[in-house]
Amino acid sequence: MAAVTAYKYQAQALMRDYLLADPLVPYTSVLMGIVFCKMAYDFTRILSSFYFKGYTSLTKIQRIEWNNRGMSSAHAIFITAVSLYLVVSTDLFSDRIKGPITFRNSIISTSALGVSVGYFITDLAMIFWLYPSLGGMEYVLHHTLSLVAIAYTMLSGEGQFYTYMVLISETTTPEINLRWFLDTAGLKKSSAYLVNGILMFVAWLVARIFLFIYVFYHIYLHYSQIMQMHAFGYYLTFFVPSVLFVMNTMWFMKILKGVKKTLAKWP
């Protein structure tokens, strides 16, 4: 029992003095993000082979994409939960606290961004490896912009509030993936497919349209604080959300068209 307690204290000391030491937090968390992606990918593969009879009949590239979407859903759930927690449930980015909001960060906020960087590195590598099976240039552009912006704010500590506001939009990813899962499983005419389509439409409208409009409004109100950022961070704050918003609007029009088409065919 004493030996177990000793090992416990040694593990805690290792986490505190090395893995969670401020200079190493970004790099440790990125590595953890990559490991997390590998675990989520393998977990999706194992779980699907047991509970989805049609999994083994999928082509090799379909199985890879199936597992990849399970991985991206896991990341989306994780980063959305952390984003909502930091933005809504804590005072880290509250206007009640004095000082520029653009320079606020914590070990938790930096670590979570590192996990997200690890995910985007992993997913972007898979997209290039199997290009264009897992996505075309629009996915490459989206992931590259996201990776650069998140990596910068993770390493510099600047603009983390706006990064987390944009990352809340990942709440739409599980619905997108579920739509693909249902379609691939031959359930395109099921009630689940229709309900998921409506949920995806609502989530996209709120998290990728209305939320981005609020982000631009917040940037306008806090422009004097944003001007204090490093030039690279300053331009990222305007450029990345703007490009993503244009892409989100284009995709939203396609979603709207798809929902209308599905509802028209539904008995």
PyMOL commands that set and color helices and strands:
alter all, ss='L'
color gray80, all
select helices_A, chain A and resi 2-19+22-51+53-55+60-89+101-103+107-129+137-156+160-184+191-221+223-226+231-265
alter helices_A, ss='H'
color red, helices_A
deselect
rebuild
show_as cartoon
